[in-house]
Amino acid sequence: MKHGSDTKAYKILDSLRGTLRPRPFPVVSGIDEPILRLEEAYGTGKGAQIVREIEATGQIVFHCVGDTGNVKGPKDEDLVADKMVSDFNEAQTTAIPSFFYHLGDVVYSFGETTYYYDQFYDPYRNYPAPIFAIPGNHDGMVAPNSSAETLAAFIENFCAAGKPPHKTPEAGQLARTAQIQPGVYFTLEAPFVRVLGLYSNCLEDPGVISDQSGTYSSLDGAGSVQLKFLEASLKKRKMRRRCADCGPSPTLRRGDSIHWHYHRKSRQQSGDVKRYRFDLRQNWHLAARSALGSRTQLSAVYPPPRQPRNSLYRCRKWWTRYSVTYAPRQSSAKDPNSISNII
């Protein structure tokens, strides 16, 4: 379906420049760190078996993709999606991805249900593994001349925790069911890797993850929940670190970073998380922090750094396939690269 013109909506937004504020989002109740485990996404029984197989190989592979929404047609997105699907035909089974972590801006230009079939479900109709996501600014922004609610479409299609498995109307006749994430911020736990996803709200400039000590009162009750989420997660990692050599349990290392969806042409507000002493790398589309341990190694499998002009790798929708390998450590001596006093 041809994407309609957004000109009228953007004229309204341009007239409001400087007055727009971050929008509130649903808080996950009853817990500071909402967690989704990979086996839960695969389903009872099957998920536990898949996780055991991954652990037995000592390696997990997964896709990271961002800014996939496209208002000009599916060509670029389809090229990348087809390449990702072809990765499941790898001769070496340990190189087959276990999931796809979407880094935000699932749809363009506004995060409304009408765009989900063409820009998400159809392009990834043949992707045979779970797809997780954190919302980007376009997923949270709705057209000012519509009645849609911020994040409603994203939550309907990705945050179905506690509900029976079901397909949404946006999926049409395709088989993919709504993902069971607990919220728009959460920890994904998988063998050898944990990914902390943050929602940096819907403004182009700046992106924020908190109310900045009252600066953005529009966030209402959601003003500090993501900081509490980070703090709870890091405290847990610190406690786990005290259990020396207790198996393939990722811990935090010096130089690890927190990433959220990076709003192009914007500057992230990092003041609230500087006290956690992270290397805040402002990558355009990276939106998740992989908390890899001192016994794991993260490597990007593709794309290679240089590719010929007009090739698949020059598509606007960049992606990366990551491989995380676990290597048992013989000594229980303190890792000099670990941060021992995070909080």
QUIFENUR-V956407 format. One record per residue. N is the residue number from 1. SS is DSSP state (H for helix, E for strand, C for the rest). Layout:
# QUIFENUR-V956407
n:ss
N:SS
N:SS
This chain:
# QUIFENUR-V956407
n:ss
1:C
2:C
3:C
4:C
5:C
6:C
7:H
8:H
9:H
10:H
11:H
12:H
13:H
14:H
15:H
16:C
17:C
18:C
19:C
20:C
21:C
22:C
23:C
24:C
25:C
26:C
27:C
28:C
29:C
30:C
31:C
32:C
33:C
34:C
35:E
36:E
37:E
38:H
39:H
40:H
41:H
42:H
43:C
44:C
45:C
46:H
47:H
48:H
49:H
50:H
51:H
52:H
53:H
54:H
55:H
56:H
57:H
58:C
59:E
60:E
61:E
62:E
63:E
64:E
65:E
66:C
67:C
68:C
69:C
70:C
71:C
72:C
73:C
74:C
75:H
76:H
77:H
78:H
79:H
80:H
81:H
82:H
83:H
84:H
85:H
86:H
87:H
88:H
89:H
90:C
91:C
92:C
93:H
94:H
95:H
96:C
97:C
98:C
99:E
100:E
101:E
102:E
103:C
104:C
105:C
106:C
107:C
108:C
109:C
110:C
111:C
112:C
113:H
114:H
115:H
116:H
117:H
118:H
119:H
120:H
121:H
122:C
123:C
124:C
125:C
126:C
127:C
128:C
129:C
130:E
131:E
132:E
133:E
134:C
135:C
136:C
137:H
138:H
139:H
140:H
141:C
142:C
143:C
144:C
145:C
146:C
147:C
148:C
149:C
150:C
151:C
152:H
153:H
154:H
155:H
156:H
157:H
158:H
159:E
160:C
161:C
162:C
163:C
164:C
165:C
166:C
167:C
168:C
169:H
170:H
171:H
172:C
173:C
174:C
175:C
176:C
177:C
178:C
179:C
180:E
181:C
182:C
183:C
184:C
185:C
186:E
187:E
188:E
189:E
190:E
191:C
192:C
193:E
194:E
195:E
196:E
197:E
198:C
199:C
200:C
201:C
202:C
203:C
204:C
205:C
206:C
207:E
208:C
209:C
210:C
211:C
212:C
213:C
214:C
215:C
216:C
217:H
218:H
219:H
220:H
221:H
222:H
223:C
224:C
225:H
226:H
227:H
228:H
229:H
230:H
231:H
232:H
233:H
234:H
235:H
236:H
237:H
238:H
239:H
240:H
241:H
242:C
243:C
244:C
245:C
246:C
247:C
248:C
249:C
250:C
251:C
252:C
253:E
254:C
255:C
256:C
257:C
258:C
259:C
260:C
261:C
262:C
263:C
264:C
265:C
266:C
267:C
268:E
269:C
270:C
271:H
272:H
273:H
274:H
275:H
276:H
277:C
278:C
279:C
280:C
281:C
282:C
283:C
284:C
285:C
286:C
287:C
288:E
289:E
290:E
291:C
292:C
293:C
294:C
295:C
296:E
297:E
298:E
299:E
300:E
301:E
302:E
303:C
304:C
305:C
306:C
307:C
308:C
309:C
310:C
311:C
312:H
313:H
314:H
315:C
316:C
317:C
318:C
319:E
320:E
321:E
322:E
323:E
324:E
325:E
326:E
327:C
328:C
329:C
330:C
331:C
332:C
333:C
334:C
335:C
336:C
337:C
338:E
339:C
340:C
341:C
342:C
343:C
